[in-house]
Amino acid sequence: MAGTTCEAKTWLLVFALSLVVSTMQLHDFCVCAKPQVPCFFIFGDSLADNGNNNQLSTLTKANYIPYGIDFSDGPTGRFTNGRTTVDILAELLGFENPIPSFASATANSSNLLGGVNYASGAAGILRATGKHAGNNISLRRQLNNHRITVSRIADVLGSKRLAKERLEKCLYWVEMGNNDYINNYYIPSIYPSSSLYNPKQYAALLIQNYQRHVMKLYSHGARMFALVGVGQIGCTPNSISVYGTNGSACVDYMNDAAQFFNQRLIALVDQLNTDLLDVKFIYVNSYGMGSGDPTIAGFKVWNVGCCAVNNNTGQCVPNKTPCENRNEYVFWDSFHPTEALNLITAKRVYNAYDPSDCYPMDISSLVQLFGLGGISAQIADLAQYW
């Protein structure tokens, strides 16, 4: 199953992995008396979904075995064998428990104070994205759910002013765009987008919508953002199997399209950091962290997933026994990484090993700057990065 060296360009795989693995162990890495931010809000797709799709009428759900086989609570709706990248990132930030899904947190408003995970499998920036598989919670609907959360936090704290003061200190993670390609643009038999727009035009359309949604978050009090780029979507086992690589390691035209989006997202980060002096944006370079030799970190298989998959969905077949050597696999199913890869990715997002991992700084630097005294002082400190 193991491929050649050229096949090492894999979606979301970081380079120089061995150095990271050998020098950082998660539970030794972060011993925090309290979280470094008061709350952590997560917007995204199946890479971050932790149960929001469970009650939806959709094929895109993961609340069954073998998903969650290595997670303490079993199959919760996470699209991997254990923790997601945002689960691990929350630990690195000092949270004792995973950030709850919106679906579960709404039962008790006090649970909302530490943050909420709104992510939904198959969701995208565009409302139509992923709907062929059933219902999902698009970015627009996730923002509507956040508006409900903001209102409830104000009720719990006793005023909108106190809610605003809290929310301005929180971290907002937005990871959207992968499905707008995988579950929209590259399914021309269902979606017309590829006939209406060339890849550059489509990227422009996505970023235009993305910016509008981010500004709504800003209007609801968000001030500290991590915007995650599209990964190497042409290197997933599903893309390689369905579209073919024409002799390359991956589906190159899909990766090229992802880069058009990422280039515009970086420009958006620069623009917003210039225009909004009371806000801080960083770009998480998931595409760039998707290059390198997986064998350095002990991965032996990167072109197929660990679990047996349904050929129509690319997801794990229910109740089938997955591979035993899960730490040697990059992918869990045909789309989603294993916990082993998520662990490395989260560490590099939090504390970048390579300067290109995050722009213009990593999350640990972002939250440290945000903790400095007054907005003016923070802006002065941030000037060194631009």
N, C-alpha and C positions, 0 to 999 in steps of 0.2 A: 504494500500500500504506500510505503514511503516513496516520495517523488525525488526528482533530481534537485540539485541546488537551485536551479533557476525557478523551480516551483515554490521557492521559499517566500515569494511575494504574496503574502496572505493577508486578507482583510483583518484589520485590528491587531496584527501581530507586531510586536515591538522588536527593535533591533538591539543588539548587545544584551540579550536577555539574561545570560548567565551571570553577568556582574550584578544585575538587579536582584536576581533570585538569591545569590550567595550572600549579599550584604544586607538584605532587609527581610525580616520576618514580621508579619503584620502585627501580632500581639505585642511584640517587643518594640515595634516602630512607634506606636502611639500610646502613651500612658497619660491620659488626660483627666484632670480633676473635673472638668466640665467641658461641654462642646465648645469648639472654637468659634462657632456661630450659634445664635439662639435657635435658628430653624433652617431647614434645608428643603427646598421645593424642587420637585423633579417633574419635568415635562418630556415626554418621549414616546418611543415605540416599544417593540418587544424586547429590545436590549435592556430596558429598564422596567418593563411591566412586572408588577409583583402581585397581581390578582384582580386588576380592574376589568379584565376581559372575562372573568370566570362566569359571570351571570349574563353575559351578552349572547345573543344568537349569532354565533360565528364559528367558523372552523379554526380560527386563530386563537386558541387557548391552550394552556399547558398545566392544567390542574389535575394531572393524572400521572401515574407511574409510567415510564421511568423518570420523568421530570422531577426534580427535587430529591433524587435518590441520596444525595450527599448534603441536603439541607436539613437543619435541625427540626423543622416543622413539616418535612416531607413535601409533597407536591402542592405548592401554594398558588401557582400560576406563573412562576418564574420560568422563562424559556431556557433553562440550563440545568445542569445537574446539582448546582449548589447556589452560591451567592452570585449576584450580578455585580457589575462594576460599581453601580451606585450604592449597593449594599456595603461593599468594601470601602468605598470612599466615605460613607457615613461613619464607619468605624474609625477611619483615619482622622476624621474631623472630631472624634471624641464622643459620638453618640453611642449609648449603651445598646440600643435596639435598632433594628432596621426602620427606616422611615415608612410609616404605614401607607397602604394604598388609600386612595380617596374612597373607594367602595367600602372599606372597613372603618376608616377614621370618622366618617360622618355619624356613626352611631353614638359617639361621645365627643362633644366639642372640645373638651380639654385635651384630647389626643392630637388636635390640630396645631397646638402651640409649637411643637418641635419640627413641624413641617409635614408635607404631604407628598405622596407620589401619585401623579395623575397619568402616568404612562400607559399606553394601550397598544397591544400588538396589532400590527398592520396599519396603524395610524400614520398620517402624513401631514404635511403642511397644507395640502389641498384637501378639501372635504371629500372629494370623490375617491381619493386614494384608498386602496385596499377593500373597497366595498363589495367586490366580487366574492370575497370570502365570507361576507356577512357584516354585521355591525362592528364598528370600532369607534373610539373616541378621538376625533381629529384634534389637531392643535387648537382650533377655534373652540371646540367644546371643552377641551382641557382648561382653557382660559376662563370659560364660563364657570367651570367647577371651582377654579381658584377664586373667582369673584365671590362665590358662596362662602368659601373658606375665610376670605378676608372679613366678610361681614360677621361670621361666627367668632372669629378671633376678637373683633371689636366688642362683641357681646360679652365674651369671657373676661376680657381685660377691663371692660367698663367704659371705654370710649374709643372713638376713631383715632384720636390723637395718640393714645398709647399703642394702638395697633400699628399705626404708621411708624412710630419710633422703633417698634420691634421689627417690622418687616424690612425697614431700611438697613438692618444689620444682618439680614439673612442671605444665604447663598441660593441662587436660582440656576438650575442646570437645565439646559434646553438641548435636546438631542433629537432633531427631526430632519428628514430629507431622504433617508435611505429608502423608505417605502415609496416615496414619490417617483423613484426610479424602478425599484424591484417590483412593486405592486401597482404600477401605473404606466409609466413611460415605456417600459419594456414588455408590456402585454398589449400589443396593438390590436389583437383580436377583440379586446374588451374596451380599451381606453383609446380615445382619438388623439391624445396629446402628442405622440410622436409624428403624426401626420400634420399637426397644426404648428409645431415648433421644432426647429432644429435644436441640437443640444445646448448651444449658447443661449438661444432665445428662451428655452425652457428653464435654464438656470436663472436667467433674469426674472422670469415670471415667479419662480419659487422664492427668490430673495425679496422681491417686491412684497409678496404676501407675508413672508417671514418677518420682515421689518415692521409691518403693520401690527402683527401679533406681539412682537417684542415691545413695541411702544405701548400697547395696552397693558402689558405687565408693568412697565415703567409707571404708567398712570395709577396702577394699584399699589405702588409703593416699592417695587423692586429697584434695587440700586447696585447689586453685585451679581454679575452674570457670567456663567461659563457657557459659551455657545459651541456646540460640538459639530465638527465637520462630518461630511459623508465619508464612510470608509471605502475600502477597496472592494466594492460590490461585485466586481467582475472576478473576484478570487474565491467566492464562496463555493462550496461543493455543488450547490444548486445551479449557480450560473455556469460553472464549468460543464456540468452534466447536461443542462438544458440547451445552452447556446453554443457550446463548443468553443475551442480556443484557437482554431486555425493554426496550430503549431506553437502558439505562445503558451506561457505558463497560466495566463488568466484571459478573461474576455476583455481585451484591451479597450474596445470602444465604450464599454460600460465604465471602466475606470477613468477614461478620458472625460466622459460626461460628468462623473463625480468631481473631477478636478475643476471643471468650469464652475460648478456650484461653490466649491471650497474657495476658489479665488475671489469670488464675489462676496462670500461670507467674511473673509479676512478684510476686504475693503469696507464692508459694513461695520465691522468691529472698529476699524480706524475712524470711520465717519462718526459713529455714535460716541466714541471716546472724545472726539474733538468737539462735537456739538453739545453734548450733555456733560457739564462740568461737575455735576454731583453724582456721577455714575461711573462704574468700572466694568468694562467688558474684557473677557479674554476668549481667545479662540483655541479650542482643543483639537489638535492635529491628529485625528484618528487615522487619516489616510497615511500621513507620514510615519506614524507608529505602526503602520501595517507593512513595513518592509524589514527584511533581515532574514537571517538563517535560523529557522525554528529548532534545528538540531542542537544549537548551542545551549538552549535551555532544557534540553532533554526531550523535546517534542519529537515524535517519530512519525506521526500521521497528520497531514494537513489538507488532504484533498477529499476526504470523506469524514462523515460524522461518527461519533462514538456509538450512537444508538441506531437501530434499524429504523429506516424512515418510510413514510408513506410517499410514494412517488408523485402523488398529486399535490401534496401540501408541503413536502420537505420536512415535516415534523415527525417526531418519534412515534412509532407504532405503539399503541397502548399495551402495557404489561409485558413487553418484550425485554429480555435481559440485555442491558447494554454492555459495552466492553468493560473489562475489569481494570485495565491500565489507563484510567481516565486522565491521569496527569501527563500522559504521552500524546494526547489528542488536542489539537487546536480547536476543532469544532465539536460541539455536542450533537447537533443535528445538521441539516443541510444549510442552515443560516446562522446559527447562534454559537458563540464561543463557549468553551468549557469554563468552569470556575477557575481552573489553573491559569488560563489566559486572562480571565477577568481580574485575577489577583495582581498580575503583573501590570496590566493596563491601568488599574486604579492607582497603584503605587506611582506610576510614572506621571499620571495626571496630577496627583497630589504633589509630588516632588520630582520634577522633571529631571531625567538623567541626561537627555540631550536638549540643547536650547530650543530646538524646533518642535519639541513635544507640545508645548503650549506657547501662545503668543498673546501679549508680550511678556507674560509671566505664568507660573504654574499656580495651582489653587492654594498651596500653602503660603506662597508669597502674597497672593491676593487677600486672603483672610487676615494675614498679619498686617498688611497695609491698611485694611479696612478697620482694624482695631486701634489704629493710632488716633490720637486725640483730635478732633474737629475736621470738618470737610476741607477747610483751607489747607491744613497741614497735610492731609491725605493727597490733595491735588498736587501740592508741591513735591511730595515724595514720588508721586506717579510720573512726574515730568521726566524723570531719568529714563523711563522706559519708552518714551516716544521721541 
